């Protein structure tokens, strides 16, 4: 971080990026991405509301706009959410850019949380790639992701079912494996 005295090390970037999170807010989900071999926890924010115009507005800051549109299409087709007439704004808090597919599940749950106006427990973290059929696919290094979440005080982790057996050795955090976005949405 650039300070008045010069460049200074941020000892824990995840903790720094999650500082100031709103409490009990719908549309806010913490996801885990990787920068090389280092897990980074980020807050994904979504705001979904009825459009006042004929063509709904879609915005993505900090993540790929086309990926957000694809994930919204999956929610429309596979889950039955009627998002076609809604404005949708997705933001990765802290000005960081994340394009890793592991944040897909976080984006999906943030969108659904805002749409249904139901907050996800603030001590829950999510990660997983979402496929076009609505399946939640495994991502690399799940052990490091869950360990980082536990270190920062998270009590629950929602992750791909295929990754559960790889993180069983980590104690002190509840691990919930999901096979599809429908299963993950039921947890809201």
C-alpha positions in Angstrom: 0.0 0.0 0.0 1.3 3.4 -0.9 1.6 5.5 2.3 3.0 9.1 2.7 6.3 7.5 3.8 6.4 5.3 0.7 5.4 1.7 -0.3 4.6 -0.4 2.8 3.8 -4.1 3.0 0.2 -5.2 3.7 0.7 -8.2 6.0 -2.7 -9.8 5.2 -4.4 -8.6 2.0 -7.5 -10.6 2.6 -8.1 -9.0 6.0 -7.4 -5.5 4.4 -9.8 -6.1 1.6 -12.6 -7.3 3.9 -12.3 -4.3 6.3 -15.5 -2.2 6.5 -17.9 -4.9 5.1 -21.6 -4.1 5.7 -23.3 -6.2 8.3 -26.3 -8.3 7.4 -26.6 -6.8 3.9 -28.2 -8.7 1.0 -26.0 -8.9 -2.1 -22.7 -9.2 -0.3 -20.8 -12.4 -0.4 -17.2 -13.3 0.5 -15.4 -15.4 -2.1 -11.9 -16.8 -2.3 -9.6 -16.4 -5.3 -5.9 -17.2 -5.8 -3.1 -14.9 -6.7 -0.4 -17.5 -7.7 -0.3 -19.7 -4.6 -1.7 -17.1 -2.2 -5.4 -17.2 -1.3 -7.2 -13.8 -1.5 -10.6 -13.3 0.1 -12.7 -10.6 -1.6 -16.2 -9.2 -1.1 -18.5 -9.5 -4.1 -21.3 -7.0 -4.1 -24.4 -7.2 -6.3 -27.4 -5.0 -6.6 -30.3 -6.3 -8.6 -33.4 -4.2 -9.0 -36.4 -3.8 -11.4 -35.4 -1.8 -14.5 -37.2 1.5 -15.1 -36.3 1.4 -18.8 -37.1 -1.0 -21.7 -33.5 -2.4 -21.7 -32.1 -3.4 -18.4 -28.7 -2.0 -17.4 -25.8 -4.4 -16.5 -22.5 -3.3 -15.0 -19.5 -5.3 -13.8 -16.6 -3.7 -11.9 -13.6 -5.8 -11.0 -14.7 -8.9 -12.9 -15.5 -9.8 -16.5 -18.7 -8.3 -17.8 -19.4 -11.2 -20.2 -18.9 -13.7 -17.4 -21.5 -11.9 -15.2 -23.9 -12.0 -18.1 -23.3 -15.7 -18.7 -23.9 -16.4 -15.0 -27.1 -14.4 -15.1 -28.2 -16.5 -18.1 -27.5 -19.7 -16.1 -29.7 -18.3 -13.2 -32.4 -17.5 -15.7 -32.4 -20.8 -17.5 -31.4 -23.4 -14.8 -32.8 -21.8 -11.7 -35.8 -20.0 -13.1 -35.0 -16.5 -11.7 -36.5 -13.8 -13.9 -33.6 -11.5 -14.3 -34.3 -10.4 -17.9 -36.1 -7.3 -16.8 -33.8 -6.4 -13.9 -30.8 -4.0 -13.7 -27.8 -5.7 -12.3 -24.6 -4.2 -10.9 -21.8 -6.4 -9.7 -18.7 -5.1 -8.0 -15.5 -6.6 -6.4 -15.0 -4.4 -3.4 -11.6 -2.8 -2.9 -10.9 -2.0 -6.5 -9.3 -5.4 -7.1 -9.8 -7.3 -10.4 -10.7 -11.0 -10.3 -11.2 -13.1 -13.3 -10.6 -16.6 -11.8 -13.5 -18.9 -12.4 -13.5 -19.8 -8.7 -15.4 -16.5 -7.9 -18.3 -17.7 -10.1 -20.3 -19.1 -7.2 -19.7 -16.0 -5.2 -21.1 -13.8 -8.0 -24.1 -16.1 -8.4 -24.9 -16.1 -4.7 -24.4 -12.3 -4.5 -26.9 -11.8 -7.4 -29.5 -14.2 -5.9 -29.0 -12.7 -2.4 -29.7 -9.2 -3.8 -32.6 -10.4 -6.0 -34.3 -12.2 -3.1 -33.2 -9.5 -0.6 -31.8 -12.3 1.7 -28.3 -11.8 3.2 -25.9 -14.7 3.4 -24.4 -15.3 6.8 -21.4 -12.9 7.1 -19.2 -15.8 8.5 -19.7 -17.8 5.3 -17.3 -17.9 2.4 -17.9 -19.5 -1.0 -15.9 -20.6 -4.0 -16.4 -22.7 -7.1 -16.7 -22.5 -10.9 -20.2 -22.5 -12.3 -20.8 -24.3 -15.6 -23.4 -23.6 -18.3 -25.6 -26.4 -16.9 -25.6 -24.9 -13.5 -23.2 -27.4 -12.1 -20.5 -26.3 -9.5 -17.1 -27.5 -10.6 -14.0 -28.0 -8.6 -11.2 -25.4 -8.6 -7.5 -25.8 -7.7 -6.0 -25.5 -4.2 -9.2 -25.8 -2.1 -7.1 -26.6 1.0 -5.3 -23.2 0.9 -8.6 -21.4 0.4 -10.4 -23.1 3.3 -7.4 -22.7 5.6 -7.3 -18.9 4.8 -11.0 -18.6 5.5 -10.6 -20.4 8.8 -7.6 -18.2 9.8 -9.8 -15.1 9.2 -12.6 -16.4 11.4 -15.0 -17.7 8.9 -17.1 -20.6 10.3 -18.7 -22.0 7.1 -17.4 -22.7 3.6 -19.6 -23.5 0.6 -17.5 -25.2 -2.1 -17.8 -27.7 -4.9 -18.8 -31.2 -3.8 -15.8 -32.6 -5.7 -13.5 -30.6 -3.4 -14.9 -31.7 -0.1 -12.7 -34.8 0.3 -9.6 -32.6 -0.2 -10.4 -30.4 2.8 -11.6 -32.9 5.3 -8.4 -32.6 7.3 -9.1 -29.0 8.1 -10.9 -28.8 11.4 -12.8 -25.9 13.0 -14.8 -24.8 9.9 -18.0 -26.3 8.6 -17.6 -27.4 5.0 -20.7 -27.7 2.7 -20.3 -29.3 -0.7 -22.7 -28.4 -3.5 -23.1 -30.0 -6.9 -25.2 -27.2 -8.5 -26.2 -23.6 -8.1 -29.7 -24.8 -7.1 -28.2 -26.5 -4.0 -26.1 -23.4 -3.2 -29.1 -21.2 -3.4 -31.1 -23.4 -1.0 -28.5 -22.4 1.6 -29.6 -18.8 1.4 
